[in-house]
C-alpha cells in the first residue's frame, strides 16, 4: 500500500521519500493489520474517528499534505471486489436499515408525524440501496413494469438511490442525482455520463450541472439503473443518499489547491465528510432517516465560492488569533423552502480542520434524533436552533462531539475574529475566463455552460478537451459552469480558440464584461422535467439573456437566477436579479368577454449578494407574465435603471 502511494505521488519518488511520510505509511499498514481489515471497514459501524485512515490524516499532516498533491480528489472505488449491485443487508456494510438506528423517542415522534415520516417507518428508504437492483432486474426479465411498482417505492424510496421519478413530466423515466464532493470529475466520468445517457432520446437524455457542484443524469429508464450504478462505483462516484431526507452534495472551493488567494484546501475535507456520511459511497443507513434534507458547504477563501450562508452547516475559513492556524468559524441554519428563506447565523465556535468530519457527524446525529418530525415545513435545522436557542443548541453539539471524540475535548473554541474585519469588503471573483494559478506556469480556465445543461456529445467533447489541456480534470461550480485547471500557460490561447467554445452555446469570456448576462446565468430544472415547477426555466432563461445582451450594452456582469417555484432550487434570492415562477394573470377575450386568465408568470427579486457581504434579495415585482412580449420590457427597464445598462 505504501509503495503504490509513493509511486503515484507527484512530489515524491521511490528513491527520495520523506521519512515522516514513510513512518506514516508504515503506521497505516500496522493499523490496518492490527484491525485485520481484509476488506474496507464501513465507517458508520464505529465512530468515524476510529478509522485508521482518518486518524492518520488527522495526526500526521505530512501524509495529508502529500495526499492532497495527487491529481484526483474523487472517492476511490471500494476495494472489496463487489459491485454495488452485489451488496446485501445484514452484512458489514449494511447490518441494519436506517430505522433501526433511531432511538425509541424519535420513533414515537415519527409515528405521530407527517406522511413522509410514516412512509419511512413503513419501510426505510435505505432498503432501496438493494431493492433498486431487484426492481431493475425484474423489469429487464419481464416480471414487472415500472407502472406496477408500489408508488412509494417508485416515487419516494428510489430517491435514497438517487433516482427521482419524473411521473408528471416524463412517466417511466428517472433523473439520477450523484455525489461529487467538491465538484471534481474527470474526462472518464464525462464519457461515462455520455455513454449512459446517450442511449435515450435527446429530448429527455441530458446531463445537468447543478447549483451544488453536482451532476444530474436525466431520462433514465429503471431497467438500466444497475448498469449505471455499478459503473459509477467502478469510477469512484456514488448515487446513494442524494434525495429526500439525506445530506446533499458536499460543496467546496472549485479552485481548491490552485488558488493564489486560497486559505485552506477544501478537497480532502469535503471528501472525508462525504465518506463519513455515505460510508465511502456505499451507503450509510445510520444517516438515511434525517427529519429533512441537509446541506453542508466548506469555503476555502474570502470569496466564499461555496455559498456557505445558504447551507445548514457552513465552514468559513479563519485563522486562530493565537496560533495563526487556519480553521473554520461555523455558521448554521441557512436554507430555502416554499415557506421561508433563511440566511445562516453564526454558531459562535471555531473548529480545527481535522475536526471538521467529527463535528459534522455530531451535528447530523443531533439533528437526526431531535429534529422536527411533524410539520415538514418546520423540519430544517434552523427550526431546531430556534426551538432550543443557540446556547442550548451549541452546548448539545459540543457535548455530542466530545462524547464521540474524548481525545478532542476542549478543541472546539469560541469563534475567532476575522483579521480583515472592518476593512474593505473582498469582492467575489468571477471564475470564467483564463486566470493564473498559484503554481508557476499554469492557469485555470472557466468555461460558461449556460444553465448547466449538456448533451451526451457535448460531454464527450468536453472530455476530449480536458484530456488535451487539463490532464483530464474538470471542476464544477455552483454557478453551473466548469473549470479546466492546470492548463499550461503556453496552451491557453489554443484552448480559448477551440471550436467548441466559439461556435455554440459554450463559451470562454475574453474579458470581464464579455457575455455580461449569460456568464452569471443560473437556472433550476424547470417545468420541462420537474413536476413542482410552475414555469419552464432553462430554455427561457438562456433565450432571454441572449436577447437582452443583443438589445443592451452593460459595463459589468449581472447575475440572473431563474427558479421554477418557491422552493428556489435556482436560488433566486442570492442573484442580482432573481426570477421565481409564480401566478400571473392577463386580460383575454373568452367567449366574447374580457376575463383575467392565469398564465405562466414570475416574481422578480433584486439585490441578492454572495461572497463576504451576503444578502438575500427581496421581491421587487410580483405576478409578471413570463411571455417575452411582457417580460423583456420589464427586464430592460430594471437593467437600465438599476444596473446602468444602455440601449443599443
C-alpha positions in Angstrom: 0.0 0.0 0.0 2.9 2.3 0.8 4.6 1.5 -2.4 1.6 2.3 -4.6 1.1 5.6 -2.8 4.7 6.7 -3.3 4.6 5.8 -7.0 1.5 7.9 -7.7 2.6 10.9 -5.6 3.9 13.6 -8.0 6.1 15.2 -5.3 7.9 12.1 -4.1 9.8 9.2 -5.8 10.8 5.8 -4.6 14.4 6.9 -4.0 13.7 10.1 -2.1 10.8 9.6 0.3 10.4 11.9 3.3 10.9 9.8 6.4 7.8 11.3 8.1 5.8 10.1 5.2 7.4 6.7 5.3 6.6 6.4 9.0 3.0 7.5 8.3 2.6 4.9 5.7 4.1 2.2 7.9 1.7 3.3 10.7 -1.2 3.0 8.3 -0.1 -0.6 7.4 0.2 -1.6 11.1 -3.2 -0.1 12.0 -4.8 -2.0 9.1 -3.1 -5.2 10.1 -3.9 -4.8 13.8 -7.6 -4.5 13.0 -7.5 -7.3 10.4 -9.0 -5.2 7.7 -9.2 -7.8 5.0 -11.8 -5.6 3.3 -12.7 -1.9 3.8 -14.3 -1.3 7.1 -17.6 0.6 7.0 -17.1 4.0 8.7 -20.5 4.1 10.3 -20.0 0.8 12.1 -17.9 2.7 14.7 -17.0 6.3 15.3 -15.5 7.8 12.1 -12.5 9.0 14.2 -11.6 5.3 14.9 -10.9 4.8 11.3 -7.2 4.3 10.9 -7.1 6.4 7.7 -8.9 9.3 9.4 -6.6 9.1 12.4 -3.6 9.1 10.1 -4.7 12.2 8.2 -5.6 14.0 11.4 -2.4 13.3 13.4 0.2 13.2 10.6 -0.2 16.3 8.5 2.7 15.2 6.2 0.6 12.4 4.9 -2.4 14.5 4.4 -0.4 17.2 2.7 1.2 14.7 0.3 -2.1 13.1 -0.5 -3.6 16.5 -1.3 -1.0 16.8 -4.1 -2.2 13.8 -6.0 -4.2 14.5 -9.1 -7.6 13.1 -8.4 -9.9 14.0 -5.4 -12.7 11.7 -6.2 -14.0 9.0 -3.9 -12.0 5.8 -4.5 -14.0 2.7 -5.5 -14.4 0.1 -2.8 -11.6 -2.4 -2.7 -13.7 -5.5 -1.7 -14.2 -6.7 -5.3 -18.0 -6.4 -5.0 -20.2 -4.5 -7.4 -22.7 -2.1 -5.9 -25.5 -4.4 -7.1 -23.9 -7.4 -5.2 -24.1 -6.0 -1.7 -26.7 -7.2 0.8 -28.3 -6.0 4.0 -27.2 -8.0 7.1 -23.5 -7.7 6.1 -20.8 -5.4 7.4 -21.8 -2.7 5.0 -25.5 -2.5 6.0 -26.0 -4.5 9.2 -29.3 -2.7 9.8 -31.7 -0.4 7.9 -31.9 3.2 8.8 -35.0 2.9 11.0 -33.2 0.5 13.3 -30.7 3.3 14.3 -33.4 5.6 15.6 -34.0 5.8 19.3 -37.4 5.0 20.8 -38.3 8.6 21.5 -37.6 9.6 17.8 -39.6 6.6 16.5 -42.6 7.6 18.7 -42.4 11.2 17.3 -42.2 9.8 13.8 -45.3 7.6 14.4 -47.2 10.8 15.2 -45.5 12.7 12.4 -46.2 13.7 8.9 -47.0 11.5 5.9 -43.3 11.2 4.9 -42.3 10.0 8.4 -45.0 7.3 8.3 -43.8 6.2 4.8 -40.2 5.9 6.1 -41.3 3.9 9.2 -43.4 1.6 7.0 -40.2 0.8 5.0 -36.9 2.7 5.4 -35.6 4.4 2.2 -32.2 2.8 2.9 -33.7 -0.6 1.8 -33.6 0.8 -1.8 -29.8 0.5 -1.8 -30.5 -3.1 -2.6 -34.1 -3.0 -3.9 -33.3 -0.7 -6.8 -31.3 -3.6 -8.3 -34.1 -6.1 -7.7 -36.6 -3.8 -9.4 -34.3 -3.2 -12.3 -33.7 -6.9 -12.8 -37.4 -7.7 -12.6 -38.2 -5.2 -15.3 -35.4 -6.5 -17.5 -36.7 -10.0 -17.1 -40.2 -9.0 -17.9 -41.5 -9.9 -14.5 -42.9 -6.5 -13.8 -43.1 -2.9 -15.2 -42.4 0.4 -13.6 -46.2 1.0 -13.5 -46.7 -2.0 -11.3 -44.2 -0.8 -8.6 -45.6 0.5 -5.3 -45.9 4.2 -5.8 -43.9 5.0 -2.6 -41.1 2.8 -3.8 -41.1 4.3 -7.3 -41.6 8.0 -6.4 -40.1 8.3 -3.0 -37.8 5.5 -1.8 -35.9 5.4 -5.1 -34.5 8.8 -4.0 -32.3 7.1 -1.5 -30.5 5.6 -4.5 -30.5 9.0 -6.2 -33.4 8.2 -8.6 -36.2 10.7 -9.0 -39.2 9.5 -10.9 -40.5 12.3 -13.2 -44.0 10.8 -13.2 -45.7 14.1 -14.0 -43.5 15.2 -16.9 -41.8 12.0 -18.3 -43.6 9.0 -16.9 -41.3 6.0 -16.5 -38.1 8.0 -16.7 -35.9 8.9 -13.8 -33.3 11.6 -13.0 -30.3 10.3 -11.1 -28.5 12.7 -8.8 -24.9 11.9 -7.9 -22.5 12.6 -5.1 -19.5 14.6 -6.4 -17.6 16.0 -3.4 -16.1 19.4 -4.1 -17.4 19.2 -7.7 -14.4 17.3 -9.1 -14.9 15.0 -12.0 -12.7 13.6 -14.8 -12.8 13.1 -18.5 -13.5 9.4 -17.8 -16.6 10.4 -15.8 -17.9 12.7 -18.6 -17.5 9.9 -21.2 -19.4 7.5 -18.9 -22.2 10.1 -18.4 -22.4 10.5 -22.2 -22.4 6.7 -22.8 -25.2 6.0 -20.3 -27.4 8.9 -21.3 -26.7 8.7 -25.0 -28.9 5.7 -25.2 -32.0 7.8 -24.6 -33.8 10.3 -26.9 -32.2 13.7 -26.9 -35.5 15.3 -25.8 -35.1 13.6 -22.4 -31.5 12.4 -22.2 -29.4 15.3 -20.9 -26.7 15.9 -18.3 -27.1 18.9 -15.9 -24.6 20.7 -13.7 -26.4 21.8 -10.5 -26.1 24.6 -8.0 -24.3 22.2 -5.6 -21.3 21.4 -7.9 -23.1 18.2 -8.8 -24.3 16.2 -11.7 -27.8 15.1 -12.6 -28.4 12.4 -15.3 -31.8 12.7 -17.0 -34.0 10.4 -19.0 -33.0 7.1 -17.3 -35.2 4.0 -17.5 -35.3 1.9 -14.4 -34.1 -1.3 -16.0 -30.8 0.4 -16.8 -30.2 1.6 -13.2 -27.8 -1.3 -12.2 -25.5 -0.7 -15.2 -25.2 3.0 -14.3 -24.8 2.5 -10.5 -22.2 -0.2 -10.9 -20.4 1.9 -13.4 -20.4 4.9 -11.1 -18.9 2.9 -8.3 -16.2 1.5 -10.6 -15.2 5.1 -11.4 -15.2 6.3 -7.8 -18.6 8.1 -7.8 -21.8 7.4 -5.9 -25.5 7.8 -6.3 -26.6 7.0 -2.7 -28.4 9.3 -0.3 -28.9 12.2 -2.7 -32.6 12.8 -2.3 -35.3 13.4 0.3 -34.2 13.3 3.9 -30.4 12.9 3.3 -27.3 15.1 3.1 -26.9 16.6 -0.3 -23.6 17.0 -2.2 -20.7 18.5 -0.3 -19.8 21.9 -1.8 -16.3 23.2 -1.6 -13.9 25.7 -3.3 -13.7 25.0 -7.1 -10.2 26.5 -7.0 -9.0 24.3 -4.2 -5.3 23.7 -4.4 -4.7 26.1 -7.3 -6.0 29.5 -6.0 -3.4 32.2 -5.2 -5.8 33.5 -2.6 -6.7 30.2 -1.0 -6.7 30.0 2.8 -7.3 26.2 3.0 -7.7 23.3 0.6 -11.3 22.1 0.8 -10.8 18.9 -1.3 -9.7 16.5 1.4 -12.2 17.9 3.9 -15.2 17.6 1.5 -14.1 14.1 0.6 -13.8 12.9 4.1 -17.1 14.4 5.3 -18.7 12.7 2.3 -17.0 9.4 3.2 -18.4 9.7 6.7 -21.9 10.4 5.5 -22.1 7.8 2.8 -19.9 5.1 4.2 -17.4 5.9 1.4 -20.1 5.9 -1.3 -21.6 2.5 -0.4 -24.5 3.9 1.7 -24.8 4.6 5.4 -28.2 3.5 6.8 -27.4 5.2 10.1 -27.8 8.7 8.5 -30.6 7.9 6.0 -33.5 8.9 8.2 -33.0 12.6 8.9 -36.0 14.8 9.6 -35.3 16.7 6.4 -32.7 17.4 3.8 -29.3 18.8 4.9 -26.7 20.9 3.1 -23.0 21.3 4.0 -20.6 23.7 2.4 -16.9 24.3 3.0 -15.3 27.6 2.0 -11.7 27.9 1.1 -11.2 31.6 0.7 -12.8 35.0 1.4 -14.7 34.7 -1.9 -17.0 32.0 -0.3 -17.4 30.3 -3.7 -19.3 27.5 -1.8 -22.1 29.9 -0.7 -21.9 28.8 3.0 -24.5 31.3 4.1 -27.4 29.3 2.5 -26.3 25.9 3.9 -27.3 24.1 7.1 -23.6 23.9 8.0 -21.2 26.5 6.6 -17.5 26.2 7.4 -15.9 29.6 6.9 -12.1 29.8 7.0 -10.5 32.0 9.6 -7.1 31.9 11.4 -6.8 31.2 15.1 -5.9 34.5 16.7 -3.2 32.9 18.9 -1.5 30.4 16.6 -2.4 31.7 13.1 -3.6 28.2 12.1 -6.4 28.2 9.6 -9.6 26.6 10.9 -13.3 27.4 10.5 -15.8 29.6 12.1 -19.1 27.8 11.9 -22.4 29.2 10.6 -25.6 27.2 10.6 -29.2 27.1 9.6 -29.3 28.6 6.0 -31.9 27.2 3.7 -34.6 28.0 1.1 -38.1 26.5 1.1 -41.6 27.3 -0.2 -42.4 28.9 3.2 -39.1 30.6 4.2 -35.7 31.8 3.0 -33.2 31.9 5.9 -29.6 33.1 5.9 -27.2 31.2 8.1 -26.4 32.5 11.6 -23.1 32.4 13.5 -22.8 29.4 15.9 -20.1 31.2 17.9 -17.5 28.5 17.6 -14.2 27.7 15.8 -13.0 24.3 14.8 -9.8 22.9 13.5 -9.8 21.4 10.0 -9.0 17.9 11.4 -12.2 18.1 13.4 -14.5 19.0 10.6 -15.6 15.5 9.9 -16.3 14.7 13.5 -18.1 18.0 14.0 -20.4 17.4 11.1 -21.0 13.9 12.3 -22.2 15.2 15.7 -24.4 17.8 14.1 -26.1 15.2 11.9 -26.8 12.8 14.8 -28.1 15.5 17.0 -30.4 16.7 14.1 -31.5 13.1 13.3 -32.5 12.4 16.9 -34.0 15.8 17.8 -35.3 17.5 14.6 -39.0 18.1 13.9 -40.9 15.0 12.6 -44.3 16.7 12.4 -44.5 19.7 10.2 -42.1 19.3 7.3 -42.0 23.0 6.7 -40.5 23.4 10.1 -38.2 20.4 10.0 -35.0 22.0 8.7 -32.1 22.6 11.1 -32.9 26.3 11.6 -36.1 25.4 13.3 -34.3 23.2 15.8 -31.9 26.0 16.5 -34.7 28.4 17.1 -36.6 25.9 19.3 -33.6 25.3 21.6 -32.0 28.7 21.3 -28.4 29.0 20.1 -26.8 28.5 23.5 -28.5 25.2 24.1 -28.0 24.1 20.5 -24.3 24.8 20.7 -24.0 23.0 24.1 -25.7 19.9 22.7 -23.4 19.8 19.6 -20.2 20.2 21.7 -21.4 17.6 24.2 -22.0 15.0 21.5 -18.7 15.9 19.8 -16.7 15.4 23.0 -18.6 12.1 23.9 -17.7 10.7 20.5 -14.2 12.1 20.5 -12.9 12.3 24.1 -9.4 12.9 22.9 -10.6 16.1 21.3 -12.3 17.5 24.3 -11.8 21.3 24.5 -10.8 21.6 20.9 -14.0 23.5 19.9 -13.4 27.0 21.0 -15.1 30.4 20.6 -15.3 31.8 17.1 -12.2 33.7 16.1 -12.0 37.3 14.9 -11.5 37.8 11.2 -8.3 39.8 10.8 -9.8 41.7 7.8 -13.0 42.7 9.7 -13.7 46.4 9.3 -11.6 46.7 6.2 -12.6 46.8 2.6 -15.0 44.1 1.6 -13.4 41.4 -0.5 -15.1 41.3 -3.9 -16.1 37.8 -5.0 -14.1 36.9 -8.1 -15.6 35.8 -11.4 -14.3 32.3 -12.3 -14.9 32.4 -16.0 -12.1 33.1 -18.4 -8.3 32.4 -18.0 -6.6 33.2 -14.7 -3.2 32.5 -13.3 -2.9 29.7 -10.7 -0.6 29.8 -7.7 1.6 27.3 -9.5 4.1 28.9 -11.8 3.4 28.4 -15.5 -0.2 27.2 -15.0 -3.7 28.7 -15.4 -7.2 27.7 -14.8 -9.8 28.4 -17.4 -13.5 28.9 -16.5 -16.0 27.7 -19.2 -19.5 29.0 -19.4 -22.1 26.2 -19.7 -25.3 28.2 -19.8 -27.8 27.0 -17.2 -25.6 23.9 -16.8 -27.1 21.8 -19.5 -25.0 19.4 -21.6 -25.9 16.8 -24.2 -24.1 13.5 -24.4 -22.0 14.5 -27.5 -21.1 17.7 -25.7 -19.9 15.8 -22.6 -17.6 13.7 -24.9 -16.2 16.9 -26.5 -15.5 18.4 -23.1 -13.8 15.1 -22.0 -11.5 15.3 -25.1 -10.6 18.9 -24.4 -9.9 18.1 -20.7 -7.6 15.3 -21.7 -5.8 17.7 -24.1 -5.4 20.7 -21.7 -6.1 19.8 -18.1 -4.8 16.2 -17.6 -8.5 15.1 -17.7 -9.6 17.0 -14.6 -12.8 19.1 -14.6 -14.2 21.2 -11.8 -17.9 22.1 -11.4 -19.1 25.4 -9.9 -22.3 26.4 -8.1 -22.9 28.7 -11.0 -23.4 25.6 -13.1 -20.2 26.2 -15.1 -17.0 24.3 -15.2 -13.3 24.9 -14.8 -10.3 23.3 -16.5 -7.4 23.5 -14.0 -3.7 23.2 -14.5 -3.6 24.4 -18.1 -0.1 25.3 -19.2 0.2 28.9 -20.0 1.5 28.4 -23.4 -1.6 26.3 -24.2 -4.2 28.8 -23.0 -4.6 30.5 -26.4 -5.2 27.2 -28.1 -7.8 26.3 -25.5 -9.6 29.7 -26.0 -9.7 29.0 -29.7 -11.2 25.5 -29.5 -14.2 25.3 -31.8 -16.4 24.0 -29.0 -16.1 27.4 -27.3 -16.5 29.5 -30.3 -19.3 28.1 -32.4 -22.1 27.1 -30.0 -23.6 27.9 -26.6 -20.5 27.0 -24.6 -18.0 29.9 -24.2 -14.9 31.3 -22.6 -15.1 35.1 -21.9 -12.2 37.0 -23.2 -12.7 39.9 -20.7 -14.6 40.8 -17.6 -17.7 42.1 -19.4 -17.9 39.6 -22.3 -21.4 37.9 -22.2 -22.4 40.0 -19.2 -25.8 38.3 -18.6 -25.1 34.8 -19.8 -21.9 34.3 -17.8 -23.8 34.5 -14.5 -26.9 32.8 -15.6 -28.3 30.1 -13.3 -31.5 28.1 -13.6 -33.3 25.2 -11.9 -34.7 22.3 -13.9 -38.0 24.0 -14.6 -41.3 22.6 -15.8 -39.6 20.6 -18.7 -38.8 17.9 -16.2 -39.8 19.0 -12.7 -43.4 18.5 -11.5 -43.1 21.2 -8.9 -42.0 24.0 -11.3 -44.7 26.5 -12.3 -42.8 27.6 -15.4 -40.3 26.4 -17.9 -36.9 27.9 -17.0 -33.8 26.7 -18.6 -34.6 27.4 -22.3 -36.4 30.6 -21.4 -33.5 31.8 -19.3 -30.9 31.3 -22.0 -33.0 32.9 -24.7 -33.9 35.9 -22.7 -30.3 36.6 -21.6 -29.1 36.4 -25.2 -31.9 38.7 -26.4 -31.1 41.2 -23.6 -27.4 41.1 -24.4 -28.4 42.0 -28.0 -30.6 44.9 -27.0 -28.5 46.4 -24.3 -24.9 47.4 -23.5 -23.6 46.7 -20.0 -20.3 47.7 -18.4 -20.5 45.0 -15.8 -21.8 41.5 -15.4 -25.3 41.0 -13.9 -26.1 37.7 -12.3 -29.6 36.4 -13.2 -31.1 33.3 -11.5 -34.2 31.5 -12.5 -36.2 29.2 -10.3 -39.4 27.5 -11.3 -41.2 27.6 -7.9 -40.8 29.0 -4.3 -38.6 26.0 -3.3 -35.9 28.1 -5.0 -33.5 25.4 -6.3 -32.3 28.1 -8.6 -31.5 30.3 -5.6 -33.3 33.5 -6.9 -32.7 35.3 -3.6 -28.9 35.4 -4.0 -28.9 36.9 -7.5 -28.6 40.4 -8.7 -31.9 39.7 -10.4 -33.9 36.6 -9.4 -36.9 35.3 -11.3 -39.2 32.9 -9.4 -42.1 31.1 -11.1 -45.4 32.2 -9.8 -49.0 33.0 -10.7 -49.8 35.8 -13.1 -52.9 37.0 -14.9 -53.6 38.8 -18.2 -56.8 40.1 -19.7 -58.0 37.9 -22.6 -61.2 37.6 -24.5 -63.0 34.3 -23.5 -66.4 33.5 -25.1 -66.8 37.1 -26.2 -66.0 38.5 -22.8 -62.8 40.1 -21.4 -61.6 38.0 -18.5 -58.4 37.8 -16.4 -56.9 34.4 -17.1 -54.0 32.6 -15.4 -50.7 32.4 -17.3 -47.1 31.5 -16.6 -45.6 34.3 -14.5 -42.6 35.3 -12.4 -41.9 37.2 -9.2 -38.8 39.3 -9.6 -36.2 39.7 -6.8 -33.5 42.3 -6.6 -30.4 42.9 -4.5 -29.1 39.5 -3.7 -25.4 39.2 -2.9 -22.9 36.4 -2.3 -19.4 36.4 -1.0 -18.0 38.2 2.0 -21.0 40.6 2.3 -24.0 38.3 1.6 -27.6 39.5 1.4 -30.9 37.8 0.4 -32.7 39.8 -2.3 -36.2 41.0 -1.8 -39.3 40.9 -4.1 -39.3 43.9 -6.4 -42.2 43.0 -8.7 -44.9 40.2 -8.5 -47.1 38.5 -11.0 -45.2 39.5 -14.2 -46.4 37.3 -17.2 -43.4 35.3 -18.4 -44.1 35.7 -22.1 -41.3 37.8 -23.8 -43.7 40.4 -25.0 -44.3 41.4 -21.4 -41.1 40.3 -19.7 -38.5 41.8 -22.0 -39.5 45.4 -21.4 -39.7 44.8 -17.7 -36.2 43.3 -17.6 -34.8 46.1 -19.9 -36.2 48.7 -17.5 -34.6 47.0 -14.5 -31.2 46.7 -16.2 -31.2 50.3 -17.3 -32.5 51.8 -14.0 -30.7 49.6 -11.5 -27.6 48.4 -13.3 -26.7 51.2 -15.7 -27.4 49.4 -19.0 -27.8 51.4 -22.1 -30.0 50.5 -25.1 -28.2 49.7 -28.3 
